[in-house]
């Protein structure tokens, strides 16, 4: 995902997704802090996400008074507004 050096420490994050069913993925994320080449802190997380079609997303957000419209079609992004 990215990295930044602040002072003597390097902060980084990485992520990967793997299929977890016909309509879901599991995201695996790692966040790490290093100082002088040594890991001083690390946090990992795995989260299960459902993949929605644009129509399913629109139905779900409408239940909360929100609307969805297309964003960057090439990236499959959508914009949710009130």
Buried (B, 14 or more C-beta within 10 A) or exposed (E): EEEEEEEEEBBBEEEEEEEBEEEEBBBEBBBBBBEEEEEEEEEEEEEEEEBBEEEEBBEBBEEEEEEBEEEEEEEEEBEBEE
